[in-house]
């Protein structure tokens, strides 16, 4: 099995938030967070993720 990535990780790492096109991603609204569930990572998460609803 070949697990070699064809992703240009150097270019990806060099991207800023402004370089990423997120125009096709709808904003997360209150309905999303009503259904959201918090799951325990079992200690595997290396970094935390946070998010907020603007509006």
C-alpha distance matrix in Angstrom:
0.0 3.8 6.3 9.3 12.1 14.4 17.3 20.3 20.8 24.0 25.6 24.6 26.1 29.2 29.9 32.9 33.6 35.8 33.1 31.1 32.3 32.9 35.5 33.6 33.3 36.4 38.3 38.0 41.4 43.2 41.9 38.3 39.5 41.6 38.5 36.2 35.3 34.7 31.8 31.5 28.3 28.7 29.0 25.5 26.9 27.3 29.6 32.1 32.4 35.7 37.1 40.5 42.2 44.6 47.5
3.8 0.0 3.8 5.7 8.8 10.9 13.9 16.7 17.5 20.5 22.1 21.4 23.0 25.9 26.8 30.0 30.9 33.0 30.0 28.3 29.7 30.6 33.3 31.7 31.6 34.9 36.7 36.8 40.3 42.4 41.3 37.6 38.8 41.2 38.3 35.9 35.3 34.6 31.9 31.7 28.3 29.1 29.0 25.3 26.3 26.2 28.3 30.9 31.0 34.3 35.6 39.1 40.8 42.9 45.9
6.3 3.8 0.0 3.8 6.2 9.3 11.5 14.5 14.6 17.8 19.5 18.4 19.8 22.9 23.8 26.8 27.7 30.0 27.2 25.5 27.1 27.8 30.8 29.3 28.9 32.2 33.8 33.7 37.3 39.3 38.4 34.7 35.7 38.2 35.5 32.9 32.2 31.3 28.7 28.4 25.0 25.9 25.6 21.9 22.6 22.5 24.5 27.1 27.3 30.7 32.1 35.6 37.5 39.6 42.7
9.3 5.7 3.8 0.0 3.8 6.5 9.0 11.4 11.9 14.8 16.6 16.1 17.5 20.3 21.5 24.8 26.1 28.1 25.2 23.9 25.7 26.9 29.8 28.7 28.7 32.2 33.7 34.0 37.7 40.0 39.4 35.7 36.7 39.5 37.0 34.3 33.9 32.9 30.6 30.3 26.8 28.0 27.3 23.5 23.8 23.1 24.8 27.5 27.6 30.9 32.2 35.7 37.6 39.4 42.5
12.1 8.8 6.2 3.8 0.0 3.8 5.4 8.3 8.9 12.2 13.4 12.7 14.4 17.2 18.0 21.3 22.5 24.4 21.5 20.1 21.9 23.2 26.1 25.2 25.1 28.7 30.2 30.7 34.4 36.9 36.4 32.8 33.9 36.8 34.5 31.8 31.7 30.8 28.8 28.9 25.5 27.0 26.3 22.5 22.2 21.5 22.6 25.2 24.9 28.0 29.1 32.5 34.3 36.0 39.1
14.4 10.9 9.3 6.5 3.8 0.0 3.8 6.5 8.7 11.5 11.9 11.8 14.3 16.4 17.0 20.5 21.8 23.2 19.9 18.8 20.3 22.1 24.7 23.9 24.5 28.2 30.0 30.9 34.6 37.4 36.9 33.4 34.8 37.8 35.6 33.1 33.4 32.8 31.2 31.5 28.2 30.1 29.4 25.6 24.9 24.1 24.8 27.1 26.5 29.3 30.0 33.1 34.6 36.0 38.9
17.3 13.9 11.5 9.0 5.4 3.8 0.0 3.8 5.6 8.7 8.8 8.1 10.8 13.0 13.3 16.7 18.0 19.6 16.4 15.3 17.1 18.9 21.8 21.3 21.7 25.4 27.0 28.0 31.7 34.5 34.4 30.8 32.1 35.3 33.4 30.8 31.2 30.5 29.1 29.5 26.4 28.5 27.6 23.9 22.7 21.7 22.0 24.2 23.3 26.0 26.7 29.7 31.3 32.6 35.6
20.3 16.7 14.5 11.4 8.3 6.5 3.8 0.0 3.8 5.5 5.5 6.3 8.7 10.2 11.2 14.8 16.8 18.1 14.8 14.6 16.9 19.2 22.1 22.3 22.8 26.5 27.8 29.1 32.9 35.8 36.0 32.5 33.6 37.0 35.4 32.7 33.3 32.3 31.2 31.5 28.2 30.4 29.1 25.5 24.0 22.5 22.5 24.8 24.0 26.5 27.2 30.1 31.9 32.8 35.8
20.8 17.5 14.6 11.9 8.9 8.7 5.6 3.8 0.0 3.8 5.4 4.8 5.9 8.4 9.9 13.3 15.3 17.3 14.5 14.2 17.1 19.0 22.2 22.6 22.5 26.0 26.9 27.8 31.6 34.2 34.7 31.1 31.8 35.3 33.8 30.8 31.2 29.9 28.7 28.7 25.4 27.5 25.9 22.4 20.8 19.0 19.0 21.6 21.1 23.8 24.8 28.0 30.0 31.1 34.4
24.0 20.5 17.8 14.8 12.2 11.5 8.7 5.5 3.8 0.0 3.8 5.4 5.2 6.2 8.9 12.3 15.1 16.7 14.0 14.7 17.9 20.2 23.4 24.3 24.4 27.9 28.5 29.7 33.4 36.1 36.8 33.4 34.0 37.6 36.4 33.4 33.8 32.4 31.4 31.3 28.0 30.1 28.1 24.9 23.0 20.8 20.5 23.1 22.7 25.1 26.2 29.1 31.3 32.0 35.2
25.6 22.1 19.5 16.6 13.4 11.9 8.8 5.5 5.4 3.8 0.0 3.8 5.5 5.1 6.5 10.2 12.9 13.9 10.8 11.8 14.7 17.4 20.3 21.4 21.9 25.4 26.2 27.8 31.5 34.5 35.2 32.0 32.9 36.5 35.4 32.6 33.5 32.4 31.8 32.0 29.1 31.5 29.8 26.5 24.3 22.4 21.6 23.7 22.7 24.7 25.2 27.9 29.7 30.1 33.1
24.6 21.4 18.4 16.1 12.7 11.8 8.1 6.3 4.8 5.4 3.8 0.0 3.8 5.4 5.4 8.8 10.7 12.5 9.7 9.6 12.8 14.9 18.1 19.0 19.0 22.4 23.1 24.5 28.2 31.0 31.7 28.4 29.2 32.8 31.7 28.8 29.7 28.6 28.0 28.4 25.5 28.1 26.5 23.3 21.0 19.3 18.4 20.3 19.1 21.2 21.8 24.6 26.4 27.1 30.3
26.1 23.0 19.8 17.5 14.4 14.3 10.8 8.7 5.9 5.2 5.5 3.8 0.0 3.8 5.5 8.2 10.7 13.0 11.1 11.5 15.1 16.8 20.3 21.5 20.9 24.2 24.3 25.3 29.0 31.6 32.6 29.2 29.6 33.2 32.3 29.2 29.8 28.3 27.7 27.7 24.7 27.1 25.1 22.0 19.6 17.4 16.4 18.6 18.0 20.2 21.2 24.1 26.4 27.1 30.5
29.2 25.9 22.9 20.3 17.2 16.4 13.0 10.2 8.4 6.2 5.1 5.4 3.8 0.0 3.8 6.6 10.0 11.4 9.4 11.1 14.7 17.0 20.1 21.8 21.7 24.9 25.0 26.5 30.0 32.8 34.1 30.9 31.3 35.0 34.4 31.5 32.3 30.9 30.7 30.8 28.0 30.5 28.4 25.5 22.9 20.6 19.2 21.1 20.2 21.9 22.6 25.1 27.2 27.4 30.6
29.9 26.8 23.8 21.5 18.0 17.0 13.3 11.2 9.9 8.9 6.5 5.4 5.5 3.8 0.0 3.8 6.7 7.9 5.8 7.3 10.9 13.3 16.3 18.2 18.2 21.3 21.5 23.2 26.7 29.7 30.9 27.9 28.6 32.3 31.8 29.0 30.3 29.2 29.3 29.8 27.4 30.2 28.4 25.6 22.7 20.8 19.0 20.3 18.8 20.1 20.2 22.4 24.2 24.3 27.3
32.9 30.0 26.8 24.8 21.3 20.5 16.7 14.8 13.3 12.3 10.2 8.8 8.2 6.6 3.8 0.0 3.8 5.3 5.2 7.1 10.6 12.4 15.4 17.8 17.4 20.0 19.6 21.4 24.7 27.5 29.2 26.4 26.8 30.6 30.5 27.8 29.2 28.1 28.6 29.3 27.1 30.1 28.3 25.8 22.6 20.7 18.3 19.1 17.3 18.0 17.9 19.8 21.6 21.3 24.3
33.6 30.9 27.7 26.1 22.5 21.8 18.0 16.8 15.3 15.1 12.9 10.7 10.7 10.0 6.7 3.8 0.0 3.8 5.4 5.6 8.6 9.5 12.5 15.0 14.2 16.5 15.9 17.7 20.9 23.8 25.5 22.8 23.3 27.1 27.1 24.6 26.2 25.4 26.3 27.3 25.5 28.8 27.3 25.0 21.6 20.3 17.5 17.5 15.1 15.3 14.7 16.3 17.9 17.6 20.7
35.8 33.0 30.0 28.1 24.4 23.2 19.6 18.1 17.3 16.7 13.9 12.5 13.0 11.4 7.9 5.3 3.8 0.0 3.8 5.5 7.6 9.2 11.3 14.4 14.4 16.7 16.3 18.8 21.8 25.0 26.7 24.4 25.2 28.8 29.1 26.9 28.9 28.4 29.5 30.7 29.1 32.4 31.0 28.7 25.3 24.1 21.3 21.1 18.6 18.4 17.2 18.2 19.1 18.2 20.8
33.1 30.0 27.2 25.2 21.5 19.9 16.4 14.8 14.5 14.0 10.8 9.7 11.1 9.4 5.8 5.2 5.4 3.8 0.0 3.8 6.4 9.3 11.6 14.1 14.7 17.6 18.0 20.5 23.8 27.1 28.4 25.8 26.9 30.6 30.3 28.1 30.0 29.6 30.2 31.4 29.4 32.7 31.3 28.7 25.6 24.3 21.9 22.3 19.9 20.3 19.4 20.9 21.8 21.3 23.8
31.1 28.3 25.5 23.9 20.1 18.8 15.3 14.6 14.2 14.7 11.8 9.6 11.5 11.1 7.3 7.1 5.6 5.5 3.8 0.0 3.8 6.1 9.0 11.0 11.3 14.5 15.2 17.5 20.9 24.3 25.2 22.5 23.8 27.4 26.9 24.8 26.7 26.5 27.2 28.6 26.8 30.1 29.1 26.4 23.4 22.6 20.3 20.4 17.8 18.2 17.1 18.8 19.6 19.5 22.2
32.3 29.7 27.1 25.7 21.9 20.3 17.1 16.9 17.1 17.9 14.7 12.8 15.1 14.7 10.9 10.6 8.6 7.6 6.4 3.8 0.0 3.8 5.7 7.7 8.9 12.1 13.5 16.3 19.5 23.1 23.8 21.4 23.2 26.6 26.1 24.5 26.8 27.1 28.0 29.9 28.3 31.8 31.2 28.6 25.6 25.2 22.9 22.6 19.6 19.7 18.0 19.2 19.2 19.0 21.1
32.9 30.6 27.8 26.9 23.2 22.1 18.9 19.2 19.0 20.2 17.4 14.9 16.8 17.0 13.3 12.4 9.5 9.2 9.3 6.1 3.8 0.0 3.8 5.5 5.5 8.5 9.8 12.5 15.8 19.4 20.0 17.6 19.6 22.9 22.4 20.9 23.5 24.0 25.2 27.4 26.2 29.8 29.5 27.1 24.0 24.1 21.6 20.8 17.5 17.2 15.1 16.1 15.9 15.9 18.1
35.5 33.3 30.8 29.8 26.1 24.7 21.8 22.1 22.2 23.4 20.3 18.1 20.3 20.1 16.3 15.4 12.5 11.3 11.6 9.0 5.7 3.8 0.0 3.8 5.6 7.7 9.6 13.0 15.7 19.4 20.0 18.2 20.5 23.5 23.2 22.3 25.3 26.3 27.7 30.2 29.2 32.9 32.8 30.5 27.5 27.8 25.2 24.2 20.6 20.0 17.4 17.7 16.7 16.2 17.6
33.6 31.7 29.3 28.7 25.2 23.9 21.3 22.3 22.6 24.3 21.4 19.0 21.5 21.8 18.2 17.8 15.0 14.4 14.1 11.0 7.7 5.5 3.8 0.0 3.8 6.4 9.5 12.4 15.1 18.8 18.6 16.7 19.5 22.2 21.5 20.8 23.7 25.1 26.3 29.0 28.2 31.8 32.1 29.7 27.0 27.7 25.5 24.4 20.9 20.5 18.0 18.6 17.4 17.6 18.9
33.3 31.6 28.9 28.7 25.1 24.5 21.7 22.8 22.5 24.4 21.9 19.0 20.9 21.7 18.2 17.4 14.2 14.4 14.7 11.3 8.9 5.5 5.6 3.8 0.0 3.8 6.5 8.9 12.0 15.6 15.5 13.3 15.9 18.7 18.0 17.2 20.1 21.4 22.8 25.5 24.9 28.6 28.9 26.8 24.0 25.0 22.6 21.2 17.6 17.1 14.5 15.1 14.2 14.9 16.5
36.4 34.9 32.2 32.2 28.7 28.2 25.4 26.5 26.0 27.9 25.4 22.4 24.2 24.9 21.3 20.0 16.5 16.7 17.6 14.5 12.1 8.5 7.7 6.4 3.8 0.0 3.8 6.5 8.8 12.5 12.4 10.9 13.7 16.2 16.0 15.7 19.1 20.8 22.7 25.8 25.7 29.4 30.0 28.2 25.4 26.6 24.0 22.1 18.4 17.2 14.0 13.8 12.0 12.7 13.7
38.3 36.7 33.8 33.7 30.2 30.0 27.0 27.8 26.9 28.5 26.2 23.1 24.3 25.0 21.5 19.6 15.9 16.3 18.0 15.2 13.5 9.8 9.6 9.5 6.5 3.8 0.0 3.8 6.1 9.9 10.9 9.5 11.5 14.4 14.9 14.4 17.7 19.1 21.5 24.4 24.6 28.4 28.7 27.4 24.3 25.4 22.5 20.2 16.4 14.6 11.1 10.3 8.3 8.9 10.3
38.0 36.8 33.7 34.0 30.7 30.9 28.0 29.1 27.8 29.7 27.8 24.5 25.3 26.5 23.2 21.4 17.7 18.8 20.5 17.5 16.3 12.5 13.0 12.4 8.9 6.5 3.8 0.0 3.8 6.9 7.9 6.0 7.7 10.7 11.4 10.7 14.1 15.7 18.3 21.3 21.9 25.6 26.2 25.2 22.3 23.8 21.0 18.3 14.6 12.7 9.3 8.6 6.7 8.8 10.5
41.4 40.3 37.3 37.7 34.4 34.6 31.7 32.9 31.6 33.4 31.5 28.2 29.0 30.0 26.7 24.7 20.9 21.8 23.8 20.9 19.5 15.8 15.7 15.1 12.0 8.8 6.1 3.8 0.0 3.8 5.4 5.5 7.0 9.1 10.7 11.0 14.7 16.6 19.7 22.9 24.0 27.6 28.4 27.8 24.9 26.6 23.7 20.7 17.2 14.8 11.4 9.6 6.5 8.4 8.9
43.2 42.4 39.3 40.0 36.9 37.4 34.5 35.8 34.2 36.1 34.5 31.0 31.6 32.8 29.7 27.5 23.8 25.0 27.1 24.3 23.1 19.4 19.4 18.8 15.6 12.5 9.9 6.9 3.8 0.0 3.8 5.4 5.3 6.2 8.9 9.9 13.3 15.4 18.8 22.0 23.7 27.1 28.1 27.9 25.3 27.2 24.5 21.1 18.0 15.3 12.3 10.2 7.5 9.8 9.9
41.9 41.3 38.4 39.4 36.4 36.9 34.4 36.0 34.7 36.8 35.2 31.7 32.6 34.1 30.9 29.2 25.5 26.7 28.4 25.2 23.8 20.0 20.0 18.6 15.5 12.4 10.9 7.9 5.4 3.8 0.0 3.8 5.5 5.1 6.6 8.7 12.3 15.1 18.2 21.8 23.5 26.8 28.3 28.0 25.7 28.0 25.6 22.5 19.4 17.3 14.5 13.2 10.8 13.2 13.3
38.3 37.6 34.7 35.7 32.8 33.4 30.8 32.5 31.1 33.4 32.0 28.4 29.2 30.9 27.9 26.4 22.8 24.4 25.8 22.5 21.4 17.6 18.2 16.7 13.3 10.9 9.5 6.0 5.5 5.4 3.8 0.0 3.8 5.5 5.5 6.1 9.9 12.5 15.3 18.9 20.3 23.7 25.1 24.5 22.2 24.5 22.2 19.3 16.1 14.5 12.0 11.6 10.0 13.0 14.0
39.5 38.8 35.7 36.7 33.9 34.8 32.1 33.6 31.8 34.0 32.9 29.2 29.6 31.3 28.6 26.8 23.3 25.2 26.9 23.8 23.2 19.6 20.5 19.5 15.9 13.7 11.5 7.7 7.0 5.3 5.5 3.8 0.0 3.8 5.3 4.8 8.1 10.2 13.5 16.8 18.6 21.9 23.1 23.1 20.7 23.0 20.6 17.4 14.5 12.6 10.4 9.9 9.0 12.5 13.9
41.6 41.2 38.2 39.5 36.8 37.8 35.3 37.0 35.3 37.6 36.5 32.8 33.2 35.0 32.3 30.6 27.1 28.8 30.6 27.4 26.6 22.9 23.5 22.2 18.7 16.2 14.4 10.7 9.1 6.2 5.1 5.5 3.8 0.0 3.8 5.7 8.5 11.3 14.6 18.0 20.4 23.3 25.0 25.3 23.2 25.9 23.8 20.5 17.9 16.1 14.1 13.3 12.0 15.2 15.9
38.5 38.3 35.5 37.0 34.5 35.6 33.4 35.4 33.8 36.4 35.4 31.7 32.3 34.4 31.8 30.5 27.1 29.1 30.3 26.9 26.1 22.4 23.2 21.5 18.0 16.0 14.9 11.4 10.7 8.9 6.6 5.5 5.3 3.8 0.0 3.8 6.6 10.1 12.8 16.4 18.6 21.5 23.6 23.5 21.9 24.8 23.1 20.2 17.7 16.6 15.0 15.1 14.2 17.6 18.6
36.2 35.9 32.9 34.3 31.8 33.1 30.8 32.7 30.8 33.4 32.6 28.8 29.2 31.5 29.0 27.8 24.6 26.9 28.1 24.8 24.5 20.9 22.3 20.8 17.2 15.7 14.4 10.7 11.0 9.9 8.7 6.1 4.8 5.7 3.8 0.0 3.8 6.8 9.6 13.2 15.1 18.2 20.0 19.9 18.1 21.0 19.3 16.4 14.1 13.3 12.2 13.0 13.1 16.7 18.4
35.3 35.3 32.2 33.9 31.7 33.4 31.2 33.3 31.2 33.8 33.5 29.7 29.8 32.3 30.3 29.2 26.2 28.9 30.0 26.7 26.8 23.5 25.3 23.7 20.1 19.1 17.7 14.1 14.7 13.3 12.3 9.9 8.1 8.5 6.6 3.8 0.0 3.8 6.3 9.9 12.3 15.1 17.2 17.5 16.2 19.4 18.2 15.5 14.0 13.8 13.8 15.1 15.9 19.6 21.6
34.7 34.6 31.3 32.9 30.8 32.8 30.5 32.3 29.9 32.4 32.4 28.6 28.3 30.9 29.2 28.1 25.4 28.4 29.6 26.5 27.1 24.0 26.3 25.1 21.4 20.8 19.1 15.7 16.6 15.4 15.1 12.5 10.2 11.3 10.1 6.8 3.8 0.0 3.8 6.8 9.4 12.1 13.9 14.6 13.2 16.3 15.2 12.5 11.7 12.0 12.9 14.8 16.4 20.1 22.5
31.8 31.9 28.7 30.6 28.8 31.2 29.1 31.2 28.7 31.4 31.8 28.0 27.7 30.7 29.3 28.6 26.3 29.5 30.2 27.2 28.0 25.2 27.7 26.3 22.8 22.7 21.5 18.3 19.7 18.8 18.2 15.3 13.5 14.6 12.8 9.6 6.3 3.8 0.0 3.8 6.2 8.8 11.1 11.7 11.1 14.6 14.4 12.4 12.4 13.7 15.2 17.7 19.5 23.2 25.8
31.5 31.7 28.4 30.3 28.9 31.5 29.5 31.5 28.7 31.3 32.0 28.4 27.7 30.8 29.8 29.3 27.3 30.7 31.4 28.6 29.9 27.4 30.2 29.0 25.5 25.8 24.4 21.3 22.9 22.0 21.8 18.9 16.8 18.0 16.4 13.2 9.9 6.8 3.8 0.0 3.8 5.4 7.7 9.1 9.2 12.7 13.2 11.7 12.9 14.7 16.9 19.6 22.0 25.6 28.4
28.3 28.3 25.0 26.8 25.5 28.2 26.4 28.2 25.4 28.0 29.1 25.5 24.7 28.0 27.4 27.1 25.5 29.1 29.4 26.8 28.3 26.2 29.2 28.2 24.9 25.7 24.6 21.9 24.0 23.7 23.5 20.3 18.6 20.4 18.6 15.1 12.3 9.4 6.2 3.8 0.0 3.8 5.3 5.5 5.9 9.7 10.8 10.4 11.9 14.6 17.1 20.3 22.9 26.3 29.4
28.7 29.1 25.9 28.0 27.0 30.1 28.5 30.4 27.5 30.1 31.5 28.1 27.1 30.5 30.2 30.1 28.8 32.4 32.7 30.1 31.8 29.8 32.9 31.8 28.6 29.4 28.4 25.6 27.6 27.1 26.8 23.7 21.9 23.3 21.5 18.2 15.1 12.1 8.8 5.4 3.8 0.0 3.8 5.6 7.8 11.0 13.0 13.0 15.2 17.8 20.6 23.7 26.4 29.8 32.9
29.0 29.0 25.6 27.3 26.3 29.4 27.6 29.1 25.9 28.1 29.8 26.5 25.1 28.4 28.4 28.3 27.3 31.0 31.3 29.1 31.2 29.5 32.8 32.1 28.9 30.0 28.7 26.2 28.4 28.1 28.3 25.1 23.1 25.0 23.6 20.0 17.2 13.9 11.1 7.7 5.3 3.8 0.0 3.8 5.8 8.1 10.4 11.2 14.0 16.9 20.1 23.3 26.4 29.6 32.9
25.5 25.3 21.9 23.5 22.5 25.6 23.9 25.5 22.4 24.9 26.5 23.3 22.0 25.5 25.6 25.8 25.0 28.7 28.7 26.4 28.6 27.1 30.5 29.7 26.8 28.2 27.4 25.2 27.8 27.9 28.0 24.5 23.1 25.3 23.5 19.9 17.5 14.6 11.7 9.1 5.5 5.6 3.8 0.0 3.8 6.3 9.1 10.7 13.1 16.5 19.5 23.1 26.0 29.2 32.5
26.9 26.3 22.6 23.8 22.2 24.9 22.7 24.0 20.8 23.0 24.3 21.0 19.6 22.9 22.7 22.6 21.6 25.3 25.6 23.4 25.6 24.0 27.5 27.0 24.0 25.4 24.3 22.3 24.9 25.3 25.7 22.2 20.7 23.2 21.9 18.1 16.2 13.2 11.1 9.2 5.9 7.8 5.8 3.8 0.0 3.8 5.6 7.0 9.4 12.9 16.0 19.6 22.7 25.7 29.1
27.3 26.2 22.5 23.1 21.5 24.1 21.7 22.5 19.0 20.8 22.4 19.3 17.4 20.6 20.8 20.7 20.3 24.1 24.3 22.6 25.2 24.1 27.8 27.7 25.0 26.6 25.4 23.8 26.6 27.2 28.0 24.5 23.0 25.9 24.8 21.0 19.4 16.3 14.6 12.7 9.7 11.0 8.1 6.3 3.8 0.0 3.8 7.0 9.9 13.4 16.8 20.4 23.7 26.3 29.9
29.6 28.3 24.5 24.8 22.6 24.8 22.0 22.5 19.0 20.5 21.6 18.4 16.4 19.2 19.0 18.3 17.5 21.3 21.9 20.3 22.9 21.6 25.2 25.5 22.6 24.0 22.5 21.0 23.7 24.5 25.6 22.2 20.6 23.8 23.1 19.3 18.2 15.2 14.4 13.2 10.8 13.0 10.4 9.1 5.6 3.8 0.0 3.8 6.6 9.9 13.3 16.9 20.4 22.8 26.4
32.1 30.9 27.1 27.5 25.2 27.1 24.2 24.8 21.6 23.1 23.7 20.3 18.6 21.1 20.3 19.1 17.5 21.1 22.3 20.4 22.6 20.8 24.2 24.4 21.2 22.1 20.2 18.3 20.7 21.1 22.5 19.3 17.4 20.5 20.2 16.4 15.5 12.5 12.4 11.7 10.4 13.0 11.2 10.7 7.0 7.0 3.8 0.0 3.8 6.7 10.3 13.7 17.2 19.8 23.3
32.4 31.0 27.3 27.6 24.9 26.5 23.3 24.0 21.1 22.7 22.7 19.1 18.0 20.2 18.8 17.3 15.1 18.6 19.9 17.8 19.6 17.5 20.6 20.9 17.6 18.4 16.4 14.6 17.2 18.0 19.4 16.1 14.5 17.9 17.7 14.1 14.0 11.7 12.4 12.9 11.9 15.2 14.0 13.1 9.4 9.9 6.6 3.8 0.0 3.8 6.9 10.5 13.8 16.5 20.0
35.7 34.3 30.7 30.9 28.0 29.3 26.0 26.5 23.8 25.1 24.7 21.2 20.2 21.9 20.1 18.0 15.3 18.4 20.3 18.2 19.7 17.2 20.0 20.5 17.1 17.2 14.6 12.7 14.8 15.3 17.3 14.5 12.6 16.1 16.6 13.3 13.8 12.0 13.7 14.7 14.6 17.8 16.9 16.5 12.9 13.4 9.9 6.7 3.8 0.0 3.7 7.0 10.6 13.1 16.7
37.1 35.6 32.1 32.2 29.1 30.0 26.7 27.2 24.8 26.2 25.2 21.8 21.2 22.6 20.2 17.9 14.7 17.2 19.4 17.1 18.0 15.1 17.4 18.0 14.5 14.0 11.1 9.3 11.4 12.3 14.5 12.0 10.4 14.1 15.0 12.2 13.8 12.9 15.2 16.9 17.1 20.6 20.1 19.5 16.0 16.8 13.3 10.3 6.9 3.7 0.0 3.8 7.0 9.7 13.2
40.5 39.1 35.6 35.7 32.5 33.1 29.7 30.1 28.0 29.1 27.9 24.6 24.1 25.1 22.4 19.8 16.3 18.2 20.9 18.8 19.2 16.1 17.7 18.6 15.1 13.8 10.3 8.6 9.6 10.2 13.2 11.6 9.9 13.3 15.1 13.0 15.1 14.8 17.7 19.6 20.3 23.7 23.3 23.1 19.6 20.4 16.9 13.7 10.5 7.0 3.8 0.0 3.8 6.3 9.7
42.2 40.8 37.5 37.6 34.3 34.6 31.3 31.9 30.0 31.3 29.7 26.4 26.4 27.2 24.2 21.6 17.9 19.1 21.8 19.6 19.2 15.9 16.7 17.4 14.2 12.0 8.3 6.7 6.5 7.5 10.8 10.0 9.0 12.0 14.2 13.1 15.9 16.4 19.5 22.0 22.9 26.4 26.4 26.0 22.7 23.7 20.4 17.2 13.8 10.6 7.0 3.8 0.0 3.8 6.5
44.6 42.9 39.6 39.4 36.0 36.0 32.6 32.8 31.1 32.0 30.1 27.1 27.1 27.4 24.3 21.3 17.6 18.2 21.3 19.5 19.0 15.9 16.2 17.6 14.9 12.7 8.9 8.8 8.4 9.8 13.2 13.0 12.5 15.2 17.6 16.7 19.6 20.1 23.2 25.6 26.3 29.8 29.6 29.2 25.7 26.3 22.8 19.8 16.5 13.1 9.7 6.3 3.8 0.0 3.7
47.5 45.9 42.7 42.5 39.1 38.9 35.6 35.8 34.4 35.2 33.1 30.3 30.5 30.6 27.3 24.3 20.7 20.8 23.8 22.2 21.1 18.1 17.6 18.9 16.5 13.7 10.3 10.5 8.9 9.9 13.3 14.0 13.9 15.9 18.6 18.4 21.6 22.5 25.8 28.4 29.4 32.9 32.9 32.5 29.1 29.9 26.4 23.3 20.0 16.7 13.2 9.7 6.5 3.7 0.0
